[in-house]
Amino acid sequence: MDRLDQARQLQDRTKKFAIRIIKAFSRLPKNEATRIVGRQFLRSGTSLVANYRAACRARSGADFVSKIAIVTEETDETLFWFELLIESGLVSAKLIAPLMSECGELLKIFSASLATARANR
């Protein structure tokens, strides 16, 4: 499998992740705290997908590094919002564990990609 195929697979994977984020957001409890934290969760969780697509269209190595760094930050931020939702008691860890696990895996992928891109510059 070449890089283009890997990028397409990761684009599909991140798109599916974003759809799961949207569905999880729609099932959050309807109260003020969850509404505020949930919107941040929704923004970062869907933003990482759009930013990854942009990274795939980078015009240079430096542009890729810059864009994949943003993807990594957004993924880490999404993980933070998961943690905040759980630790504040707004959502049960059991309910969102699979989605949170996927976020953690994506963070590892994007972090490794960023490290490799920086090393190759």
ChimeraX commands (.cxc) that place a marker at each C-alpha (Angstrom):
marker #1 position 0.00,0.00,0.00 radius 0.5
marker #1 position 1.44,3.37,-0.98 radius 0.5
marker #1 position 1.24,6.69,0.84 radius 0.5
marker #1 position -1.75,7.88,-1.17 radius 0.5
marker #1 position -3.75,4.79,-0.23 radius 0.5
marker #1 position -2.76,5.19,3.42 radius 0.5
marker #1 position -3.81,8.85,3.36 radius 0.5
marker #1 position -7.17,7.95,1.81 radius 0.5
marker #1 position -7.76,5.26,4.42 radius 0.5
marker #1 position -6.94,7.70,7.20 radius 0.5
marker #1 position -9.22,10.30,5.61 radius 0.5
marker #1 position -12.06,7.75,5.66 radius 0.5
marker #1 position -11.23,6.76,9.23 radius 0.5
marker #1 position -11.21,10.36,10.44 radius 0.5
marker #1 position -14.45,11.10,8.61 radius 0.5
marker #1 position -16.11,8.15,10.35 radius 0.5
marker #1 position -14.68,9.45,13.62 radius 0.5
marker #1 position -16.26,12.87,12.98 radius 0.5
marker #1 position -19.62,11.26,12.27 radius 0.5
marker #1 position -19.36,9.37,15.56 radius 0.5
marker #1 position -18.48,12.64,17.33 radius 0.5
marker #1 position -21.59,14.30,15.87 radius 0.5
marker #1 position -23.78,11.39,16.98 radius 0.5
marker #1 position -22.23,11.38,20.46 radius 0.5
marker #1 position -22.79,15.13,20.76 radius 0.5
marker #1 position -26.46,14.73,19.87 radius 0.5
marker #1 position -26.85,12.18,22.69 radius 0.5
marker #1 position -25.24,14.29,25.40 radius 0.5
marker #1 position -27.45,15.29,28.34 radius 0.5
marker #1 position -29.33,18.52,27.76 radius 0.5
marker #1 position -28.00,20.90,30.42 radius 0.5
marker #1 position -25.95,24.09,30.36 radius 0.5
marker #1 position -22.59,22.61,31.36 radius 0.5
marker #1 position -22.83,19.79,28.86 radius 0.5
marker #1 position -23.97,22.18,26.16 radius 0.5
marker #1 position -20.88,24.37,26.61 radius 0.5
marker #1 position -18.34,21.55,26.95 radius 0.5
marker #1 position -20.14,19.51,24.28 radius 0.5
marker #1 position -19.82,22.28,21.70 radius 0.5
marker #1 position -16.07,22.44,22.26 radius 0.5
marker #1 position -15.93,18.66,21.95 radius 0.5
marker #1 position -17.92,18.84,18.70 radius 0.5
marker #1 position -15.74,21.61,17.26 radius 0.5
marker #1 position -12.39,19.97,17.95 radius 0.5
marker #1 position -13.60,16.48,17.03 radius 0.5
marker #1 position -14.82,17.58,13.62 radius 0.5
marker #1 position -12.04,20.10,13.05 radius 0.5
marker #1 position -9.33,17.46,13.15 radius 0.5
marker #1 position -10.90,15.79,10.12 radius 0.5
marker #1 position -11.02,18.96,8.04 radius 0.5
marker #1 position -7.48,19.85,9.04 radius 0.5
marker #1 position -6.21,16.37,8.15 radius 0.5
marker #1 position -7.71,16.72,4.68 radius 0.5
marker #1 position -5.92,20.06,4.37 radius 0.5
marker #1 position -2.64,18.45,5.49 radius 0.5
marker #1 position -3.04,15.86,2.74 radius 0.5
marker #1 position -3.08,18.71,0.25 radius 0.5
marker #1 position -0.03,20.48,1.66 radius 0.5
marker #1 position 2.08,22.27,-0.95 radius 0.5
marker #1 position 5.42,21.63,0.72 radius 0.5
marker #1 position 7.07,19.72,3.53 radius 0.5
marker #1 position 6.93,22.78,5.75 radius 0.5
marker #1 position 3.24,23.27,4.95 radius 0.5
marker #1 position 2.56,19.62,5.82 radius 0.5
marker #1 position 4.40,19.92,9.14 radius 0.5
marker #1 position 2.41,23.03,10.00 radius 0.5
marker #1 position -0.93,21.46,9.10 radius 0.5
marker #1 position -0.30,18.06,10.70 radius 0.5
marker #1 position 0.74,19.91,13.88 radius 0.5
marker #1 position -2.72,21.53,13.90 radius 0.5
marker #1 position -4.34,18.11,13.42 radius 0.5
marker #1 position -2.34,16.75,16.35 radius 0.5
marker #1 position -3.38,19.69,18.54 radius 0.5
marker #1 position -7.05,19.30,17.63 radius 0.5
marker #1 position -6.94,15.57,18.32 radius 0.5
marker #1 position -5.31,16.15,21.69 radius 0.5
marker #1 position -7.90,18.83,22.47 radius 0.5
marker #1 position -10.69,16.40,21.62 radius 0.5
marker #1 position -9.16,13.89,24.02 radius 0.5
marker #1 position -9.10,16.62,26.68 radius 0.5
marker #1 position -12.83,17.33,26.19 radius 0.5
marker #1 position -13.54,13.60,26.53 radius 0.5
marker #1 position -11.63,13.59,29.81 radius 0.5
marker #1 position -13.47,16.68,31.03 radius 0.5
marker #1 position -16.88,15.23,30.17 radius 0.5
marker #1 position -16.03,12.04,32.10 radius 0.5
marker #1 position -14.22,13.53,35.08 radius 0.5
marker #1 position -16.92,16.14,35.64 radius 0.5
marker #1 position -19.52,13.38,35.76 radius 0.5
marker #1 position -21.42,14.73,32.76 radius 0.5
marker #1 position -20.97,11.48,30.82 radius 0.5
marker #1 position -20.22,7.89,31.80 radius 0.5
marker #1 position -16.77,6.68,30.76 radius 0.5
marker #1 position -18.31,3.38,29.73 radius 0.5
marker #1 position -20.55,5.09,27.18 radius 0.5
marker #1 position -17.80,6.88,25.30 radius 0.5
marker #1 position -14.84,4.57,25.91 radius 0.5
marker #1 position -14.73,3.19,22.33 radius 0.5
marker #1 position -14.82,6.67,20.81 radius 0.5
marker #1 position -12.24,7.95,23.26 radius 0.5
marker #1 position -10.03,4.98,22.44 radius 0.5
marker #1 position -10.25,5.79,18.73 radius 0.5
marker #1 position -9.29,9.37,19.51 radius 0.5
marker #1 position -6.25,8.13,21.41 radius 0.5
marker #1 position -5.22,5.93,18.48 radius 0.5
marker #1 position -5.60,8.83,16.06 radius 0.5
marker #1 position -3.49,11.00,18.34 radius 0.5
marker #1 position -0.71,8.40,18.25 radius 0.5
marker #1 position -0.90,8.23,14.44 radius 0.5
marker #1 position -0.82,11.99,13.98 radius 0.5
marker #1 position 1.92,12.46,16.59 radius 0.5
marker #1 position 4.09,9.87,14.84 radius 0.5
marker #1 position 3.39,11.46,11.48 radius 0.5
marker #1 position 4.38,14.86,12.84 radius 0.5
marker #1 position 7.59,13.49,14.35 radius 0.5
marker #1 position 8.51,11.76,11.09 radius 0.5
marker #1 position 7.74,14.83,8.99 radius 0.5
marker #1 position 9.86,17.00,11.27 radius 0.5
marker #1 position 12.74,14.51,11.17 radius 0.5
marker #1 position 12.63,14.37,7.36 radius 0.5
marker #1 position 12.90,18.15,6.98 radius 0.5
marker link #1:1,2 radius 0.2
marker link #1:2,3 radius 0.2
marker link #1:3,4 radius 0.2
marker link #1:4,5 radius 0.2
marker link #1:5,6 radius 0.2
marker link #1:6,7 radius 0.2
marker link #1:7,8 radius 0.2
marker link #1:8,9 radius 0.2
marker link #1:9,10 radius 0.2
marker link #1:10,11 radius 0.2
marker link #1:11,12 radius 0.2
marker link #1:12,13 radius 0.2
marker link #1:13,14 radius 0.2
marker link #1:14,15 radius 0.2
marker link #1:15,16 radius 0.2
marker link #1:16,17 radius 0.2
marker link #1:17,18 radius 0.2
marker link #1:18,19 radius 0.2
marker link #1:19,20 radius 0.2
marker link #1:20,21 radius 0.2
marker link #1:21,22 radius 0.2
marker link #1:22,23 radius 0.2
marker link #1:23,24 radius 0.2
marker link #1:24,25 radius 0.2
marker link #1:25,26 radius 0.2
marker link #1:26,27 radius 0.2
marker link #1:27,28 radius 0.2
marker link #1:28,29 radius 0.2
marker link #1:29,30 radius 0.2
marker link #1:30,31 radius 0.2
marker link #1:31,32 radius 0.2
marker link #1:32,33 radius 0.2
marker link #1:33,34 radius 0.2
marker link #1:34,35 radius 0.2
marker link #1:35,36 radius 0.2
marker link #1:36,37 radius 0.2
marker link #1:37,38 radius 0.2
marker link #1:38,39 radius 0.2
marker link #1:39,40 radius 0.2
marker link #1:40,41 radius 0.2
marker link #1:41,42 radius 0.2
marker link #1:42,43 radius 0.2
marker link #1:43,44 radius 0.2
marker link #1:44,45 radius 0.2
marker link #1:45,46 radius 0.2
marker link #1:46,47 radius 0.2
marker link #1:47,48 radius 0.2
marker link #1:48,49 radius 0.2
marker link #1:49,50 radius 0.2
marker link #1:50,51 radius 0.2
marker link #1:51,52 radius 0.2
marker link #1:52,53 radius 0.2
marker link #1:53,54 radius 0.2
marker link #1:54,55 radius 0.2
marker link #1:55,56 radius 0.2
marker link #1:56,57 radius 0.2
marker link #1:57,58 radius 0.2
marker link #1:58,59 radius 0.2
marker link #1:59,60 radius 0.2
marker link #1:60,61 radius 0.2
marker link #1:61,62 radius 0.2
marker link #1:62,63 radius 0.2
marker link #1:63,64 radius 0.2
marker link #1:64,65 radius 0.2
marker link #1:65,66 radius 0.2
marker link #1:66,67 radius 0.2
marker link #1:67,68 radius 0.2
marker link #1:68,69 radius 0.2
marker link #1:69,70 radius 0.2
marker link #1:70,71 radius 0.2
marker link #1:71,72 radius 0.2
marker link #1:72,73 radius 0.2
marker link #1:73,74 radius 0.2
marker link #1:74,75 radius 0.2
marker link #1:75,76 radius 0.2
marker link #1:76,77 radius 0.2
marker link #1:77,78 radius 0.2
marker link #1:78,79 radius 0.2
marker link #1:79,80 radius 0.2
marker link #1:80,81 radius 0.2
marker link #1:81,82 radius 0.2
marker link #1:82,83 radius 0.2
marker link #1:83,84 radius 0.2
marker link #1:84,85 radius 0.2
marker link #1:85,86 radius 0.2
marker link #1:86,87 radius 0.2
marker link #1:87,88 radius 0.2
marker link #1:88,89 radius 0.2
marker link #1:89,90 radius 0.2
marker link #1:90,91 radius 0.2
marker link #1:91,92 radius 0.2
marker link #1:92,93 radius 0.2
marker link #1:93,94 radius 0.2
marker link #1:94,95 radius 0.2
marker link #1:95,96 radius 0.2
marker link #1:96,97 radius 0.2
marker link #1:97,98 radius 0.2
marker link #1:98,99 radius 0.2
marker link #1:99,100 radius 0.2
marker link #1:100,101 radius 0.2
marker link #1:101,102 radius 0.2
marker link #1:102,103 radius 0.2
marker link #1:103,104 radius 0.2
marker link #1:104,105 radius 0.2
marker link #1:105,106 radius 0.2
marker link #1:106,107 radius 0.2
marker link #1:107,108 radius 0.2
marker link #1:108,109 radius 0.2
marker link #1:109,110 radius 0.2
marker link #1:110,111 radius 0.2
marker link #1:111,112 radius 0.2
marker link #1:112,113 radius 0.2
marker link #1:113,114 radius 0.2
marker link #1:114,115 radius 0.2
marker link #1:115,116 radius 0.2
marker link #1:116,117 radius 0.2
marker link #1:117,118 radius 0.2
marker link #1:118,119 radius 0.2
marker link #1:119,120 radius 0.2
marker link #1:120,121 radius 0.2
view
